[in-house]
Amino acid sequence: MQFTPQSNKMHIAVFGRRNSGKSSLINALTRKTNLPVSDEPGTTTEPIFQYLTMKNQDTAIIIDTAGIDDTDQFRVQKTREVMDLTDLGIMIFSDEAGDYKLEKEWVQEMEKRNIPVIGVIAKTDDHYTDIDSLKAALTIPFVKLSVKRNTNIESLRFAMRDLAPAEFERSSIVGDLVNLGDLVVLVMPEMIPAPKYRLVASQQQILRDLLDHHAMALSVTEEELPELLANLKRPPNLVITDSQVFDRVHEILPKDVPLTTFAILMARFKGDLNTFVAGAGMIANLKPGDKVLLSEACIHHPHNGEIDRMLLKAKLEESAGGRLEITTSVGPDFPDDIAGYKLIVHCGGCIFNRKQLMMRLRSAGVQNVPITNYGIAFAYFRGIMPRVLDVLEVKS
């Protein structure tokens, strides 16, 4: 399970002030001493990701963060960004003066984001904390423990198991679309945009999901697709293709064979497909000079991403009838203020966890900005939205 992609694991983040015992707590939970521990405040300067085995034996990602009271605002901002990918939060209350205003603000922000939070009273050896007052002020569960004495660590483990969201990700990418023994054809472009002997992340994950659901998967390039179809004794139950070769596959494939794309399946898996489809409908409203944001998960975007980006820009401006003000964000750098954009087009987010992409959808919804997905936008431009969404039972 450790080798499951990080984007498909639950993310647990530990927050607290500098020198509150975050690193010591994570070391105790993981039963390792990987994280440096010091009495000097500010030892942790940026988020650190580690594996954690949960009580149910699933493997999660646990994240150590810089102090929420750090004097370096860049570090605080990096800690805030961690909230975007947090499925379960742990807040350590450790201020000896008993002033928990800052902790309460962070807890309230996580609650706004629908992140379940566990409060931890960790330094019970050093001072007394009025836990009853905290319980009265906040509606989150609390665990009182001592890392030094190794007491009540298991109580926190049980609390994490009980409060962990069951639906931190969808149960399957494509498994609900196939039955036992179904024949599924995966069509990749002849110039596969991945290192030698590798496939891109979305193709790997969808192939594995098909195998897990005991479907029969065949992989070909678009050039071999006609010969493959001619040699099959029965038509495929489903064809999944890369956006780059969609037009070619659409022409080759009989109209009664269900067809969709890797990007659209990942958009459904990571985000909310109905929101993305509605966003695509706003492309027709773009006018010259409008601001459009292209947002991509990969910092080092692969070659096909560059092709997709340039093609998307051209198609958007063709639809708008003139030049658009198009900017691109990559990796975790997503603008806080997006209200000025007329449209956001996001990649499939295959390296993001679902929480991270859903937070971007939430931000777009709050600021009333339409958001769609690369794969859905390409299907819109090619006039094939009804066909690619039919198998997903979504109306275009």
Steps between C-alpha positions, in 0.01 A plus 500: 500500500794735558556511125145616421539850346503768769211672323280198581579491872325685779695810607523582871662832596629599843474869585611698803728774621877485479647259755156357577619144446372434146812313387521302824136398464549384141808301600293333772214421260729360230721327760802654326743781572517640147402856594750726677390607848641801683409734784587783263176639346470481121687174437247403232516761224290338225246216470649152541308196374528155661319167480277398789334161556148549633311277745317337208842425342447747217794727424447875524721803447571703815633853456719697739461876461670821602354678803178690450661779705819509292640850445587409141179559305622290208516198732153577636367521145652161419325359806171654387544335160516162676137550602406474132601133494407405857237229551543489881658769717669475840539825693739505797404738782814581696512867598601521865321832540174337396441738209361280224359769273736403215425128528127569506526711182678217317249242623212717384663541157534123468138453600399744223686273261317192635821358646440293816736607780634330814629722780808371682623613840855376465739655753321376810837449673588869482182686589130467571248571228136571574356246258144562619515862384627390161222243466248771583642735237548246221291209374795278411606188694806528724769255604734568791833318467869502589762417240775493765317242707348328196153523651174522305670485159274206417195706597599749231543216251146379572365855471673539163348176377151597620508856364675424170264582210377185330473676163837677485509368145253324271509122527592452134601689187327278247388188690137607516488520119608140430385151587695183559658390171423820307739584217651849530733651241747769608622717212823693558664737251777353286739758647438400861580807717684314775855371562601175331329193652255722689142621458357827627342488846135500389558210258679295766229556760209426266667183371555380857139581592372295203716203603379528860141474371586199280434672170709399198714795394666536160740787431578630151604817321253668266683352198429141611140566606334411163684167480419420861129567449499287184649204689269514800216247514282753678509879532661651812273580793692825546779694328712753689727729300750779548372848412778545243361230271132541580398614153667203334350248744156661470513452121615139519271375774143384427251749639339244732824425687529703824793742486657733754845636589760453770474869589123491543517190719763666718290816519211291632728311741679803642234770478135558415417419140172691491680819607761452228235436234308812602826698481560383144165646405634845588769486231248635251468820709869595479584830330832649386699635795339272759728347762535120498706289741653170390590302811722191496600266780844407364785740568710332228211460257562222245538566129141414416389748765680775311328388179163491675560843654588668170213329317258600775611863483447501125154343526388736777606806302340364185174458693528848654573660162821669615790504747434403858705590806612145585718420800622162630543372855696182569537273802370639830508861375131574458390866542295587810316773309352356181191720479637686198513189282218416262600133489743252658610190310669238720700193405388154612687542828631143498781584745265690736296334769125556465486751787751723324300518178167534682640799691563670167145425390380639831702820452359540147147447631539751783637763260245412231754408232415217254756219503543215253755233412747463211346175374145632522599823325654303210185289472295822494708649217470182295124481545505154654399578859179293483690189392785516752267578790227251411677207663535713817131590498572872499309738273707753307 
